[in-house]
Amino acid sequence: MIINGLKVVAGSTAWWDGSVEEVASWLDTLESIGLKHVDTAPSYAQAETLLGQAGVASRGFTIDTKLAGAFSPEPATADQVLKSGKESLEKLKTDSVSVPHLVACR
């Protein structure tokens, strides 16, 4: 969704915990206003898992996530970044994301 030239993406920290039903309801609301892009991260507790269980990918949402970085207990080596990405894809129940951000590297 673009508003006044700005791309709007729904952040998923609000879905830190809760239920699949709550997340699905939020996805319904986002769809109803034409917002079909969400951003998440493994560090957002259960957000990726709940989004996956709510069918975020199968509902046609664009998904961004973060990969291992300073918020991970392990350094952001190539192997750790790939492992983090694969885990996110499994949780989100998808085979790809739009942007896999690598943040706060150390």
C-alpha positions in Angstrom: 0.0 0.0 0.0 1.4 3.4 -0.9 0.0 6.5 0.9 1.3 10.0 -0.2 4.2 8.3 -1.9 5.2 6.2 1.1 5.1 2.4 1.1 3.2 1.2 4.2 4.2 -2.1 5.7 2.5 -3.7 8.8 5.0 -4.5 11.5 4.3 -7.7 13.4 5.6 -6.9 16.8 2.0 -6.6 17.9 1.7 -10.3 17.3 4.4 -11.2 19.8 2.1 -13.7 21.3 -1.6 -14.4 21.2 -3.6 -16.8 19.1 -3.8 -17.8 15.5 -7.3 -16.5 15.4 -6.2 -13.0 16.6 -3.5 -12.8 13.9 -5.9 -14.1 11.3 -8.4 -11.4 12.3 -5.6 -8.7 12.0 -4.8 -10.1 8.5 -8.5 -9.8 7.6 -8.4 -6.1 8.7 -5.2 -5.4 6.8 -6.7 -7.0 3.7 -9.9 -4.9 4.0 -7.9 -1.7 3.8 -5.6 -3.0 1.0 -2.5 -3.5 3.1 -0.9 -6.8 2.0 2.7 -6.4 3.2 4.0 -7.5 6.6 7.3 -7.3 8.3 8.4 -9.8 11.0 11.4 -11.3 12.7 12.4 -14.3 14.7 13.1 -12.0 17.6 9.4 -11.1 17.7 8.7 -14.1 19.9 5.9 -16.1 18.2 5.1 -13.7 15.4 6.5 -15.7 12.6 4.9 -18.9 13.8 1.5 -17.3 14.3 1.7 -15.6 10.9 2.5 -18.9 9.3 -0.4 -20.7 11.1 -2.7 -17.9 10.1 -1.8 -18.4 6.4 0.0 -15.1 5.7 1.7 -16.5 2.6 -1.2 -18.5 1.2 -3.3 -15.3 1.5 -1.0 -13.5 -0.8 0.8 -11.2 1.6 4.2 -9.9 0.8 6.5 -10.9 3.7 9.7 -9.3 4.9 11.7 -10.8 7.8 15.0 -10.3 9.6 17.9 -12.8 9.7 20.5 -13.6 12.3 22.4 -10.6 13.5 23.3 -9.0 16.8 19.9 -10.1 18.2 20.9 -13.7 17.7 23.0 -15.5 20.3 25.4 -16.6 17.6 27.5 -14.4 15.3 26.1 -13.7 11.8 28.2 -16.2 9.9 27.1 -17.4 6.4 25.9 -20.7 7.9 24.0 -19.0 10.8 22.3 -16.5 8.4 21.2 -19.4 6.1 20.0 -21.4 9.1 18.0 -18.4 10.4 16.4 -17.9 7.0 15.4 -21.5 6.6 13.9 -21.5 10.1 11.9 -18.3 9.2 10.6 -19.9 6.0 9.4 -23.0 7.9 7.7 -20.9 10.6 6.1 -18.7 8.0 5.0 -21.7 5.9 6.4 -20.3 2.7 9.3 -20.9 0.3 10.4 -17.3 0.0 10.2 -13.8 1.5 10.3 -10.5 -0.3 13.2 -9.0 1.7 15.3 -11.0 4.2 16.9 -8.1 6.2 20.2 -8.7 7.8 20.2 -6.3 10.7 22.5 -5.3 13.5 25.5 -7.4 12.4 28.5 -7.8 14.6 
